[in-house]
Amino acid sequence: MFLPLPTPAEMVIWDRETIQAIGIPGVTLMESASREALDVLLSEYGSVRGREIFCFAGAGNNGGDALAVARHLTEHDAEVTVFHTKPKKHYRGETRTNLKWAQKLGIPLKYLPSVDFSTLPQPDIIIDGLLGTGFQGELRADTLDLIRTINCMGDKAFTLSLDIPSGLNGMTGSPQPEAVRADATVTFQAAKLGLAMPEAARHTGVLDVRTIGIPRQIRERHPVRHHLISQNAMSRIPTPAHDMHKGGAGHVLVIGGSRGLTGAPHLSALGALRSGAGLVTIACPGGLAGPVKACSPDIMTLPLGTGVEWKPAMMGLLEKELPRFDAVVIGPGLGRTGKTVDFIRAFVAKCPTQVVFDADALFALAQNAGLISELPPTTVLTPHPGEMARLLNTTNAAIQNDRLEAVNSFVAKYAATLVLKGAGTLVANSEITCISPFSEPNLSIGGSGDVLSGVIASLLARKMTPIHAASIGVYWHGLTGRMLREDFPMRGNLASEIANMLPLAAKESTC
């Protein structure tokens, strides 16, 4: 269910070890890459016979891939021209080998600084092999101008980028400050980390991952930290047994609710039920039990006292009840009064193992960072960027500027599993960081995160590990948002409809 997302540096290690430790020549890998790229082009575009094709070749390995693709295209009777960014003598290694082969075959090679594109025909196809995944920093002025020229021609041509659209940062997926806008991108062996980030999607077009012969032994010997959560996650949802009973599907406790915020725990409970929990109970101040239940016969309540405010003493009432629950969500609609924060401190001192901390419980943890260190390693935290900023004592803008760094720095310090919500939600623990493939506007609504916390808790209640429960829950939630887009293309769906769509999303993914 996890697909590797190597960083540019990790991919260099895979390539180097394949060549040096195994002995597979680099030119063989480049030949494999170019043939896979050709196959993607023919699949996405169709016949290239007689088509005007411009191949842009930088001096790195991407340029070698472009030169090799140009060679294959001539075998398909295309009209191919290669534009190289450096003088020919500056090309090295396998890229130089492919440049020499192109020369011997009489493929036109033009040095870019001397080219006036206004005198050339409009291409039908553009092959982008300018810059690879190792590109960092801002584009030079001449390269930025070239990328703008490619995009201008690309308005009337089909553009295929090799490994990554030129100008994108291979770590973050951000244009620096602009990047090639491809119709399709073929990336080799594994999608690079930056390609999985939400900002990259507007540049990659159709993303096709093709293997080129990096041996499994090398990939396993040098594992990567970042992974993409794949569709296979849905197959890991526990399959109901024909003779199952409600107790076998897990009993989830939701702790939350305060004046004006009684809907949040209800939505969390609904998310747990709709994702398969057998029983769900909401613990809340006794005076709020009616509004929290909201006349739903499906949700049980555990009234704590008779008032409407949270108090530390309520932990004494709750503690004796905790053993009968398989997983706990704490925080939806809990409120942020001083006594509520004191209640969270009392809860952490008696914290059971399978707990999802969400919403206002995260606010309470941020008031005393030492509490986070006291949480069991099986705990899951589900902050949105603002809550994450409080946990790290920084700003929302700083979190959004480098979400991966924020997540990885947090799990390096704390043992809990972290879910940083947002476009391309991140799930991480000390060993692995996983990225959701979804960026769904239909999930951007109040109560959506409450539903997610319930889904994760329902999976925890069925004995899943925190990293698997969180990753599957995030994927399921994202898939549901995508399905809602069909009925609500301009948004307008409710958080309760996210919960109600969960079973249909599970059904759709297994059909």
C-alpha positions as CSV (number, residue, x, y, z in Angstrom):
1,M,0.0,0.0,0.0
2,F,3.1,2.3,0.2
3,L,4.9,3.2,-3.1
4,P,8.5,4.5,-2.6
5,L,9.1,8.2,-3.3
6,P,12.9,8.6,-3.5
7,T,14.4,12.0,-3.0
8,P,16.8,13.1,-5.8
9,A,19.7,12.1,-3.5
10,E,18.2,8.7,-2.8
11,M,17.7,8.1,-6.5
12,V,21.3,8.9,-7.2
13,I,22.2,6.1,-4.7
14,W,20.0,3.7,-6.5
15,D,21.5,4.5,-9.8
16,R,25.1,4.5,-8.5
17,E,24.7,1.2,-6.7
18,T,23.1,-0.4,-9.7
19,I,26.0,0.6,-11.9
20,Q,28.9,0.1,-9.4
21,A,27.7,-2.8,-7.2
22,I,25.7,-4.8,-9.7
23,G,27.6,-3.8,-12.8
24,I,24.6,-2.8,-15.0
25,P,26.0,-0.1,-17.3
26,G,24.5,3.4,-17.0
27,V,23.9,3.4,-20.7
28,T,21.7,0.4,-20.3
29,L,19.6,2.2,-17.8
30,M,19.4,5.2,-20.1
31,E,18.3,3.0,-23.0
32,S,15.6,1.4,-20.9
33,A,14.4,4.8,-19.8
34,S,14.3,6.1,-23.3
35,R,12.3,3.1,-24.6
36,E,9.8,3.5,-21.8
37,A,9.5,7.2,-22.6
38,L,8.8,6.4,-26.2
39,D,6.1,3.9,-25.2
40,V,4.4,6.5,-23.0
41,L,4.5,9.0,-25.9
42,L,3.0,6.5,-28.4
43,S,0.3,5.6,-25.8
44,E,-0.7,9.1,-25.0
45,Y,-0.2,10.8,-28.4
46,G,-0.5,8.1,-31.0
47,S,1.5,7.7,-34.2
48,V,4.4,10.1,-34.6
49,R,5.0,9.4,-38.3
50,G,5.8,12.7,-40.1
51,R,5.4,14.7,-36.9
52,E,7.6,17.7,-36.2
53,I,9.3,16.9,-32.8
54,F,11.7,19.2,-30.8
55,C,13.8,17.4,-28.2
56,F,15.4,19.6,-25.6
57,A,18.5,18.1,-24.1
58,G,20.4,19.4,-21.1
59,A,23.9,18.3,-20.2
60,G,22.8,15.9,-17.5
61,N,21.2,12.4,-17.6
62,N,17.9,13.9,-18.6
63,G,19.6,15.2,-21.7
64,G,20.9,11.8,-22.4
65,D,17.4,10.4,-22.1
66,A,16.1,13.0,-24.6
67,L,18.9,12.2,-27.1
68,A,18.1,8.5,-26.8
69,V,14.4,9.2,-27.3
70,A,15.2,11.3,-30.4
71,R,17.1,8.3,-31.8
72,H,14.1,6.0,-31.3
73,L,11.7,8.6,-32.8
74,T,13.6,8.6,-36.1
75,E,12.9,4.9,-36.4
76,H,9.2,5.9,-36.3
77,D,9.6,8.3,-39.2
78,A,9.3,11.4,-37.2
79,E,11.0,14.7,-38.1
80,V,13.3,15.2,-35.1
81,T,15.5,18.1,-34.1
82,V,17.6,18.1,-30.9
83,F,18.4,21.3,-29.1
84,H,21.3,21.1,-26.7
85,T,22.0,23.6,-24.0
86,K,25.8,23.3,-23.8
87,P,28.5,23.0,-26.4
88,K,28.9,19.3,-27.5
89,K,32.3,19.0,-25.8
90,H,30.7,19.6,-22.4
91,Y,28.6,16.5,-22.5
92,R,29.9,13.6,-20.5
93,G,29.3,10.0,-19.7
94,E,26.2,8.2,-21.1
95,T,24.8,11.5,-22.2
96,R,27.9,12.1,-24.4
97,T,27.5,8.5,-25.8
98,N,24.0,9.2,-26.8
99,L,24.9,12.5,-28.3
100,K,27.6,10.8,-30.5
101,W,25.1,8.1,-31.6
102,A,22.6,10.9,-32.6
103,Q,25.4,12.6,-34.6
104,K,26.3,9.4,-36.4
105,L,22.7,8.9,-37.3
106,G,22.5,12.4,-38.8
107,I,19.9,13.7,-36.4
108,P,19.9,17.5,-36.5
109,L,21.6,19.0,-33.4
110,K,21.3,22.7,-32.7
111,Y,23.1,24.7,-30.0
112,L,20.3,26.6,-28.2
113,P,22.0,30.0,-27.7
114,S,22.2,30.3,-31.5
115,V,18.6,29.3,-32.2
116,D,16.0,31.8,-33.3
117,F,12.7,29.9,-32.8
118,S,10.7,32.4,-34.8
119,T,12.4,31.0,-37.9
120,L,11.4,27.4,-37.1
121,P,8.1,25.6,-37.6
122,Q,5.7,25.0,-34.8
123,P,6.4,21.5,-33.4
124,D,3.7,18.9,-32.9
125,I,5.5,17.3,-30.0
126,I,8.1,18.6,-27.5
127,I,10.4,16.3,-25.5
128,D,11.5,18.0,-22.3
129,G,14.9,16.8,-21.1
130,L,16.4,20.0,-19.9
131,L,16.7,19.6,-16.2
132,G,16.4,16.6,-13.9
133,T,15.2,15.9,-10.4
134,G,18.5,17.2,-9.0
135,F,17.8,20.7,-10.0
136,Q,17.7,23.1,-7.0
137,G,17.6,26.9,-6.6
138,E,16.2,29.5,-8.9
139,L,16.3,29.1,-12.6
140,R,18.9,31.1,-14.5
141,A,17.5,33.9,-16.6
142,D,18.4,32.1,-19.9
143,T,16.8,28.8,-18.7
144,L,13.7,30.6,-17.5
145,D,13.3,32.2,-20.9
146,L,13.7,28.9,-22.6
147,I,11.1,27.2,-20.4
148,R,8.7,30.1,-21.2
149,T,9.4,29.5,-24.9
150,I,8.7,25.8,-24.5
151,N,5.4,26.5,-22.8
152,C,4.5,29.0,-25.5
153,M,5.1,26.4,-28.2
154,G,3.5,23.8,-25.9
155,D,0.1,25.6,-26.2
156,K,-0.1,24.0,-29.6
157,A,2.0,20.9,-29.1
158,F,2.0,17.8,-27.0
159,T,4.7,18.1,-24.3
160,L,6.3,15.0,-22.7
161,S,8.7,15.6,-19.8
162,L,11.3,13.1,-18.9
163,D,11.5,12.2,-15.2
164,I,10.2,15.6,-14.1
165,P,9.1,18.8,-15.8
166,S,12.1,21.1,-16.1
167,G,12.0,23.8,-13.4
168,L,10.3,21.8,-10.7
169,N,12.1,21.2,-7.5
170,G,12.5,17.4,-7.1
171,M,12.0,17.6,-3.3
172,T,9.1,20.0,-3.0
173,G,7.4,19.9,-6.4
174,S,7.4,23.7,-6.5
175,P,8.3,25.6,-9.8
176,Q,11.5,27.7,-9.4
177,P,9.7,30.1,-10.2
178,E,8.3,28.6,-13.4
179,A,8.4,25.1,-14.9
180,V,7.5,23.3,-18.1
181,R,3.8,22.5,-18.3
182,A,3.7,19.0,-19.6
183,D,0.8,17.0,-21.0
184,A,2.5,13.9,-19.7
185,T,5.5,13.1,-17.6
186,V,7.2,9.7,-17.6
187,T,9.3,9.2,-14.4
188,F,11.7,6.3,-14.1
189,Q,11.7,3.4,-11.6
190,A,9.7,5.4,-9.0
191,A,8.0,8.7,-8.7
192,K,10.3,11.2,-7.2
193,L,9.2,12.9,-4.0
194,G,8.5,16.3,-5.5
195,L,6.1,14.7,-8.1
196,A,3.8,13.5,-5.3
197,M,3.4,17.0,-3.8
198,P,0.1,18.8,-4.7
199,E,1.8,21.8,-6.4
200,A,3.4,19.5,-9.0
201,A,0.2,18.3,-10.5
202,R,-0.5,21.4,-12.6
203,H,2.9,20.8,-14.4
204,T,3.1,17.0,-14.7
205,G,-0.1,16.2,-16.7
206,V,-0.5,12.5,-16.8
207,L,2.2,10.9,-14.6
208,D,3.4,7.5,-15.7
209,V,5.9,5.6,-13.6
210,R,8.0,3.1,-15.6
211,T,10.6,0.7,-14.3
212,I,14.1,0.7,-15.9
213,G,15.9,-2.1,-14.2
214,I,17.0,-0.9,-10.8
215,P,17.2,-4.3,-9.0
216,R,15.0,-5.0,-6.0
217,Q,18.1,-5.9,-4.0
218,I,19.4,-2.3,-4.4
219,R,16.0,-0.8,-3.5
220,E,15.7,-2.9,-0.4
221,R,19.3,-2.4,0.6
222,H,18.8,1.4,0.4
223,P,15.2,2.0,1.5
224,V,13.6,5.5,1.2
225,R,11.8,7.4,3.9
226,H,8.9,8.9,1.9
227,H,6.1,6.9,0.3
228,L,2.9,7.5,-1.6
229,I,-0.3,5.9,-0.1
230,S,-1.6,3.8,-3.0
231,Q,-5.1,2.5,-3.9
232,N,-4.1,-0.8,-2.4
233,A,-4.7,0.9,1.0
234,M,-8.4,0.2,0.5
235,S,-7.9,-3.5,0.2
236,R,-6.4,-3.4,3.7
237,I,-9.7,-2.4,5.3
238,P,-10.8,-5.3,7.5
239,T,-13.2,-7.6,5.6
240,P,-16.3,-8.3,7.7
241,A,-16.8,-11.9,8.6
242,H,-20.2,-13.4,7.9
243,D,-20.6,-14.4,11.6
244,M,-19.2,-11.2,13.1
245,H,-21.0,-9.4,15.9
246,K,-20.9,-5.7,16.8
247,G,-18.3,-6.2,19.6
248,G,-15.9,-7.8,17.1
249,A,-15.9,-4.6,15.0
250,G,-14.6,-2.4,17.8
251,H,-16.1,0.1,20.3
252,V,-14.9,3.7,19.8
253,L,-15.2,6.4,22.4
254,V,-15.3,10.0,21.3
255,I,-14.5,12.5,24.1
256,G,-15.6,16.0,23.2
257,G,-18.4,18.6,23.0
258,S,-18.9,22.0,24.6
259,R,-21.4,24.8,24.4
260,G,-21.8,25.7,20.7
261,L,-19.6,22.8,19.6
262,T,-21.8,19.8,20.1
263,G,-21.7,18.8,16.4
264,A,-18.0,18.0,16.2
265,P,-18.1,14.9,18.4
266,H,-21.3,13.8,16.7
267,L,-19.5,13.9,13.3
268,S,-16.5,12.0,14.6
269,A,-18.9,9.3,15.9
270,L,-20.6,9.2,12.6
271,G,-17.2,8.8,10.8
272,A,-16.4,5.9,13.1
273,L,-19.8,4.2,12.5
274,R,-19.7,4.7,8.7
275,S,-16.2,3.3,8.5
276,G,-17.2,0.1,10.2
277,A,-17.0,0.5,14.0
278,G,-19.5,-1.8,15.8
279,L,-20.3,0.6,18.6
280,V,-19.6,4.3,19.2
281,T,-20.1,6.2,22.5
282,I,-19.6,10.0,23.1
283,A,-18.4,11.1,26.5
284,C,-19.3,14.7,27.3
285,P,-20.5,16.9,30.1
286,G,-23.8,15.5,31.2
287,G,-25.7,18.7,30.4
288,L,-24.7,18.4,26.8
289,A,-25.6,14.7,26.2
290,G,-28.8,15.5,24.4
291,P,-27.4,18.1,21.9
292,V,-24.4,15.8,21.3
293,K,-26.5,12.8,20.6
294,A,-28.7,15.0,18.3
295,C,-31.5,12.4,18.4
296,S,-29.4,9.8,16.7
297,P,-30.3,6.3,17.9
298,D,-27.1,5.0,16.5
299,I,-24.8,6.9,18.9
300,M,-24.6,6.2,22.6
301,T,-23.5,8.8,25.2
302,L,-21.6,8.6,28.4
303,P,-22.6,11.7,30.4
304,L,-19.9,13.0,32.8
305,G,-21.6,14.8,35.7
306,T,-24.5,17.1,35.2
307,G,-23.0,20.4,34.1
308,V,-21.9,21.7,30.7
309,E,-18.3,22.5,31.4
310,W,-15.3,20.2,31.4
311,K,-13.5,19.7,34.7
312,P,-10.4,17.7,35.7
313,A,-12.5,15.7,38.2
314,M,-14.4,14.2,35.2
315,M,-11.3,12.1,34.6
316,G,-12.2,10.1,37.7
317,L,-15.6,9.3,36.2
318,L,-14.1,8.4,32.8
319,E,-11.1,6.4,34.0
320,K,-13.1,3.4,35.2
321,E,-15.0,3.3,31.9
322,L,-11.9,3.4,29.6
323,P,-11.1,-0.4,29.6
324,R,-14.3,-1.2,27.7
325,F,-13.3,0.8,24.7
326,D,-11.0,-0.3,21.9
327,A,-10.0,3.1,20.7
328,V,-10.5,6.7,21.7
329,V,-10.9,10.1,19.9
330,I,-10.4,13.1,22.1
331,G,-10.8,16.7,21.2
332,P,-13.7,17.3,18.7
333,G,-15.6,20.4,20.1
334,L,-13.9,20.0,23.5
335,G,-13.4,23.7,23.9
336,R,-10.3,25.7,25.1
337,T,-11.1,26.9,28.6
338,G,-8.5,26.6,31.4
339,K,-10.4,23.7,33.0
340,T,-10.6,21.9,29.7
341,V,-6.8,22.1,29.4
342,D,-6.5,20.7,32.9
343,F,-8.8,17.9,32.0
344,I,-6.5,17.0,29.1
345,R,-3.5,16.9,31.4
346,A,-5.4,14.5,33.7
347,F,-6.4,12.4,30.7
348,V,-2.8,12.2,29.4
349,A,-1.7,10.9,32.8
350,K,-4.1,7.9,32.4
351,C,-3.9,7.8,28.6
352,P,-4.9,4.4,27.0
353,T,-2.8,3.1,24.1
354,Q,-5.1,3.6,21.1
355,V,-6.0,7.3,21.1
356,V,-6.5,9.9,18.4
357,F,-5.8,13.5,19.6
358,D,-7.7,16.0,17.4
359,A,-8.9,19.6,17.4
360,D,-9.0,21.2,20.9
361,A,-7.1,18.4,22.5
362,L,-4.2,19.5,20.3
363,F,-4.6,23.0,21.5
364,A,-4.3,21.7,25.1
365,L,-1.1,19.7,24.2
366,A,0.4,22.9,22.7
367,Q,0.0,24.7,26.0
368,N,2.3,22.2,27.5
369,A,4.7,20.5,25.0
370,G,6.0,18.2,27.7
371,L,2.6,16.4,27.6
372,I,3.4,15.1,24.1
373,S,6.4,13.3,25.3
374,E,4.2,11.4,27.8
375,L,1.9,10.0,25.1
376,P,2.2,6.3,24.2
377,P,3.9,5.6,20.9
378,T,0.6,4.2,19.6
379,T,-1.0,7.7,19.8
380,V,-2.2,9.5,16.6
381,L,-2.2,13.3,16.4
382,T,-4.2,14.9,13.6
383,P,-3.5,18.6,13.3
384,H,-4.4,21.0,10.5
385,P,-1.6,23.5,9.7
386,G,-2.7,26.1,12.3
387,E,-2.7,23.4,15.0
388,M,0.6,22.1,13.8
389,A,2.0,25.6,14.0
390,R,1.0,25.8,17.7
391,L,2.6,22.4,18.4
392,L,5.9,23.6,16.9
393,N,5.6,27.1,18.2
394,T,5.8,28.6,14.7
395,T,3.5,30.2,12.1
396,N,0.9,28.7,9.8
397,A,2.9,30.2,6.9
398,A,6.1,28.4,8.0
399,I,4.3,25.1,8.2
400,Q,2.8,25.5,4.7
401,N,6.1,26.6,3.3
402,D,7.7,23.3,4.1
403,R,5.1,20.7,5.3
404,L,7.5,17.8,4.9
405,E,10.2,19.4,7.1
406,A,7.6,20.3,9.7
407,V,6.3,16.7,9.9
408,N,9.7,15.1,9.8
409,S,11.1,17.4,12.5
410,F,8.1,16.6,14.8
411,V,8.4,12.8,14.5
412,A,12.1,12.9,15.0
413,K,11.4,14.3,18.4
414,Y,8.2,12.5,19.5
415,A,7.1,8.9,19.3
416,A,3.5,9.5,18.1
417,T,2.1,9.0,14.6
418,L,1.3,12.4,13.0
419,V,-1.3,13.3,10.4
420,L,-0.8,16.8,9.0
421,K,-4.1,17.5,7.2
422,G,-4.4,19.5,4.0
423,A,-3.9,19.1,0.3
424,G,-1.6,16.0,0.1
425,T,-2.1,15.1,3.7
426,L,1.1,13.7,5.3
427,V,1.2,10.7,7.7
428,A,4.4,10.0,9.5
429,N,6.1,8.3,12.4
430,S,9.8,8.0,13.3
431,E,10.4,5.5,10.5
432,I,8.3,6.5,7.5
433,T,6.5,9.5,6.0
434,C,3.5,8.8,3.7
435,I,1.8,11.2,1.3
436,S,-1.9,11.1,0.3
437,P,-2.4,11.4,-3.5
438,F,-5.6,13.5,-2.9
439,S,-6.2,17.2,-2.9
440,E,-9.9,17.5,-2.8
441,P,-11.8,20.8,-2.3
442,N,-14.9,18.9,-1.2
443,L,-13.1,18.0,2.0
444,S,-12.4,21.7,2.9
445,I,-15.4,22.1,5.1
446,G,-15.9,22.4,8.9
447,G,-16.3,18.9,10.4
448,S,-14.3,17.1,7.8
449,G,-11.4,16.5,10.1
450,D,-13.8,15.3,12.8
451,V,-15.0,12.6,10.4
452,L,-11.4,11.6,9.7
453,S,-10.6,11.2,13.3
454,G,-13.5,8.8,13.7
455,V,-12.4,6.8,10.7
456,I,-8.8,6.4,12.0
457,A,-10.2,5.4,15.5
458,S,-12.5,2.8,13.9
459,L,-9.4,1.2,12.2
460,L,-7.4,1.4,15.4
461,A,-10.2,-0.3,17.2
462,R,-9.8,-3.2,14.8
463,K,-6.2,-3.8,15.8
464,M,-4.5,-1.9,13.0
465,T,-1.1,-0.3,13.8
466,P,-1.3,3.5,14.1
467,I,0.7,4.2,10.8
468,H,-1.6,1.8,8.9
469,A,-4.8,3.1,10.5
470,A,-3.9,6.7,9.8
471,S,-2.7,6.1,6.2
472,I,-5.7,4.0,5.3
473,G,-8.0,6.5,7.0
474,V,-6.5,9.4,5.1
475,Y,-6.7,7.6,1.8
476,W,-10.3,6.6,2.4
477,H,-11.3,10.1,3.4
478,G,-9.6,11.5,0.3
479,L,-11.2,9.0,-2.0
480,T,-14.6,10.0,-0.5
481,G,-13.9,13.6,-1.2
482,R,-13.1,12.8,-4.9
483,M,-16.4,10.9,-5.2
484,L,-18.3,13.7,-3.7
485,R,-16.9,16.0,-6.4
486,E,-19.0,14.1,-8.9
487,D,-22.3,15.2,-7.2
488,F,-21.0,18.5,-5.8
489,P,-18.6,19.8,-8.5
490,M,-18.8,23.3,-7.0
491,R,-18.6,22.0,-3.4
492,G,-21.5,22.6,-1.1
493,N,-21.5,19.1,0.4
494,L,-21.8,18.7,4.2
495,A,-19.4,17.0,6.5
496,S,-22.1,14.5,7.4
497,E,-22.2,13.6,3.7
498,I,-18.5,12.9,3.8
499,A,-19.2,10.3,6.5
500,N,-22.2,8.9,4.7
501,M,-20.2,8.4,1.5
502,L,-17.5,6.3,3.3
503,P,-19.2,2.9,2.7
504,L,-19.8,3.7,-0.9
505,A,-16.1,4.7,-1.4
506,A,-15.1,1.4,0.1
507,K,-17.5,-0.5,-2.2
508,E,-16.3,1.5,-5.3
509,S,-12.6,0.7,-4.5
510,T,-13.2,-3.1,-4.3
511,C,-15.4,-3.4,-7.4
